[in-house]
Amino acid sequence: MNKTPLPNQATLERKWYVIDASGQRLGRLATEIAMILRGKNKPTFTPHLDTGDFVIVINAEKVVVTGKKAEQKIYARHSGRPGGRKEETFAKLQKRIPERIVEHAVKGMLPKNSLGRQLFTKLKVYAGEQHPHSAQKPEILTIQTIPNGGN
């Protein structure tokens, strides 16, 4: 009986991708990023192993949401103290920490276990155009946008 070959660190090559989030819809962008982080776009995908690539997201402050989500979408956090829950709308959080919006959306699409936490470390999000990962020679990845595909 033949055994299925599993990818290991020697046979696995990791790439770095740069994704420009300006004008992209949050959910559609996050699904593409999660697929790349998991490695589902590769023929060597294995559900219980980290076979994905690194993703750098630039211009996180320019990500958009449709409809009234900018005023109605709530991001909550808790300090751990009694009465320590704080809530913030999408628009306020986008002004304050735009990176957290993309990170939160992608993290929700990854597995909720130690593998998901390991995959999340390969995501690098920056508010502006600049990023410190030019030494890794990242490829520019374009995500298809749907013109007038929503509200």
CORLINTA-V687157 format. One record per helix or strand of 3 or more residues. SS is the DSSP state (alpha for helix, beta for strand). FROM is the first residue (numbers start at 1). TO is the last residue. If there is no record, write none. Layout:
SS FROM TO
SS FROM TO
//
This chain:
beta 16 20
alpha 26 38
beta 54 58
alpha 60 62
alpha 69 72
beta 74 78
beta 85 89
alpha 90 96
alpha 98 107
alpha 114 120
beta 123 125
alpha 134 136
beta 139 141
//
